Amino acid sequence: MALRECEQAHCRLYDEEIYQVCIDISWPVNHPILTRDAHGVCYCSCSCLAFGTMVQEGGGSFKAIETFVRGDAVMAAGTALRWRPRPVVFSGGTTGVSRQKYTVLVRYADTAIAVTSDHLFLLAGEERVLKRADRLTTEDFLVSPEGEPVAVKGVHIGDYLAGFHHVAASSKEPVGEDLEGHLLNTNGVVSADYLVQLTAHSSDVAGFRAAANEALPVVGSAEYVSRYGPASLQAPELPAGFTDNSPIKVSSADVADDSLGNTFIPAEATRVTVPPNACS
């Protein structure tokens, strides 16, 4: 099956909104993320949070990202971080356990979050800006919902066995300069909703300049490793008791069993070494 046919048969079936945006903006098939689930392979334009990521809902408590449905209330804010309940206007993602390539695992405080590579996080500083997950470094500071800086302790890239999900809050109107109503409390740090992700693929949005982010080294690349060391390719060192409060598990070796949900497999474990005398 050709890639375009696969996209129509699969992506349209499971995520009509992604399919329609791709058509309207004329994105190529390979833009920007390859996703997989039990039903097939397609190229997806979304940025997502792994199943089990806790997001603050409108009543103030937290629930897993994949449990949000259209019409639910989610706590949302803009760059001023004035939080209030907003309606979920879109909710979608993959189904069941899939193997998501190029997942970024970000460690901070005593926890971690697993996201697709171009998920956008809000950074601390006088001018609060957004940064792609696959450009984060241990020199960066994320932002807590209260506006406090949160040090990044580790950034790791690899495969992740889980479903991935995304929501859009407030409305489907163009995103304002202050991102009002489109920033979410995702596991204790602030990141952008689905509508901001879509906008950032076709134009600059408040606090995010695509060209500037593209110029930064990608997590796990040779340039990144040269600057920040090889830890991004390796399994993260998690504190004792980490899994008591987090669904994320880490394997230091490749795992073939896709039934093992929420398992992060570092790039080092899946790296293929080609012998110098191998045939091309």
N, C-alpha and C positions, 0 to 999 in steps of 0.2 A: 504494500500500500504506500502510495506517495505521501510525503509529509503533509501536503496541503489537504489531501483527502483524509488523512488521519486527524488533522486538526478539526475539520468539519464534522467528522463522525464522532469524535471524542470530546473535544473542548466545547463545542456547541451544545452537546448533550448535557455536560456536567457544569458548564459555566457560560450561559448565554451572553452575559455581560462582557466577559473577556473577549469572546468571539466577535461581538458587535463592535467593540472598541478597536480591535485589530483591523476590522474591515473599514471602519470610518476613518482611521488615521493612516491606513495603508502600511502598517508595520509589516516587515518581512516575517516569514515563518519562524526564523531563528532568533526572534527578539522577544524577551531577553533571556528567559529561563526555560530549560528543559525540565518538565515534570513527568512523573509517572504515578499511576495507581493501578489497581487490580484490573482495570478495564483497558489499559493500553498506554501509549506514549503520545505526548503532544507538546508543542511549544506554547508556553503560557506567559502572559504579560503581567502576571500578578506578583506581588511580594507578600509573603505570608509568615505567619507564626506557627510553630509546631503545635500539634495537638497537645493539650494539657497545659499550655501557657495560660496563666491566670491573668484575667483582665477585669478591671473594676467596672461593675455594672451600676446602673443608675441609682440603686438603693444604697450603694456604698460598700457592699460585700463584693467578693470576687468569684468568678466562675470561669471555666475553661473556654478558650476562644471558640472551639468548635461547637459549643452549646448555644451560642448566640444565634437568634433567628431574626428575620426582618420584623420590625415592630417592637423589639426589646428596647429597653433603655440602657445606654452605656454612658459612663462618666467621661466627658470630653472637655477639652479646653483649647485655647490658642497659646501663642508664645508667652502671654502674660500669666498663664497657668491659673486662670480663674475657672474652677471646675464646676460643672453642672450637668444634670442628666440630659442626654440627647437621644433621639430615636436612632435605631439602627436602620438604615435605608437600603443596605445590601449586605448579604452574608453568603459566602460561598467558599469552595476550596476542593481539595482532593477527598477521596472517600477511602476509609480504611487505612491500613498500613501500606505505605509506599516507600521506595528508596529514593530519597531526595539527594541528588548530587550537589556538591558545592554549597552545602549548608554551613553557616557560620555559627559557632558556639561562642557566646560572649560571657565571660566570667566577671562578676562584680559582687561587692559585699560578700555575703556567704551563699550566693546563689548563682544561677546562670540562665541564659535564655538562648533558644535555638531558633534561627530565622533563615529565610532564603537570602541569597547573597546581596541583593539590592534593597533590602528592607532599610528604612530610614529612621535613624535615631536622632533625638535632639541632644545637642552638646551644650555643656555649661560654658559660661563666659558672658562678657558684657553684651555681646551680640549673639543671641542664641541661634545657632545654625543647625541644619540637618546634615547628617553624614551617612553614607552607605555603610552597611554592616561589613562588607568585604574591604573597606578602607580603614576601619578602626584600628587603633594601636593601643598599647599599654600607656601611651602618653596622653590619651584622651580621657575626658571626664563626661560621663552621661549626666542626666538630670533626674532627680527624684521628683515626684509629684508636688513636693513642697518647694521646689526650686533649688535644692541643695546639690552640690556636685557629687557625683558618684564615680570613684576611680575605677577604670577598667583594669582588671587584674590579669586578664588573658583573652586572647582572640585566637580561635582555632578553626580550621576548615577541614571538612571531610564529608562523609555520607551520613545521612540520618534516616533511621527507619521509623517513620510515623506518617500520619496524615498531616496536611498543612491547610490552614484556614485563614480567611481575611474578612474584615468587616469595613463598611463605610458608615460614618456617622453624620448626623445632622441633616444633610441634604446632598443632592447630586449637582447642585449649582457650582460654578467655578470657585476654586479655593481662593479665599481672600489673602491679602498680604500678611495678616496676623495669624493665619491658619486657624482661626477661631472655629471651634467645634470639630476639629479634625486631628487633634492630638489625644492619645489614649494612655492610660496607666497600664503598661504591659509588664507585669511581674515586678512592679516597684520602680520602673524607669519609664521615661516618656518617649514614645515613638509615634510615627505617623500612621494614619489610617489608610485604607485602600485607595480612596480618592486622591490623596496626596501622592501616593505611589504612581498612580496612572498619570497624573499631571506631570510629574517629574520625568517621565519617559519621553514626553513630547515637548516640554518647555521648562524653563526655570520656574521654581516656586519660591516663596518667601524663605530665605535662609538656605537655599540650596541652589548651587550653580553646577550644572551637570558637567561642564568642561573642566572645572576645577577638581571635581571628584574623580573624573576619568584620568586626570594626570597623576593621581596618587597611586603608589604601588598596591597591587592586589594582594590580599592576605594569602600567604603561601607561595607567592612568586619568588623567583630568584632575587629580585631587587628587595622585596620585603624581608626575606630571610637574611640578606646581607645587612640590612639596617637594624632588624629587631631580633635576629636569632632564629633558630629552627623550631621554637616552641609551638608556632602556629600549625606545624605539620604533625605535631605529636599529641598524645592523649593529655587532656588537662588534668592537673592535680586538684582534686576536689576535697574539701574539708571533711573531716569525720562527721558522719550523720547526715551528709548532704542529701542522700536519697530518701531520708525520712520526710522531708518537706518538698521534694522535687520529683517529678516523674522521669527526669533525665537519667539515663544510665550510660556508662561509657565502656566501650570494649577496646582493648589495646590491639586486637586482631580483627581481621575481616570476619563478618558474620553473614552467612548465606541465608539464614532463616528469617524471612521477612515477617514472621509471626512475632518476633521479639520487638515489640513496639517501643518507641522513644529511646532507641539506642544510638549513640553517636559513635561513629567509626572514624578515627583520625585519618588524614590523607596518607600519613606514613604507612598505615596498615594496608592500603590498597594500591600503593605505588608499584608499578611494574618496571622492573629493571631489564632492559633489552641488552642481550649480550652483544659485544662489538662485532662478532662474526655472524650475527643473525642475517638472514635474507631480508631484503626490503619488501 
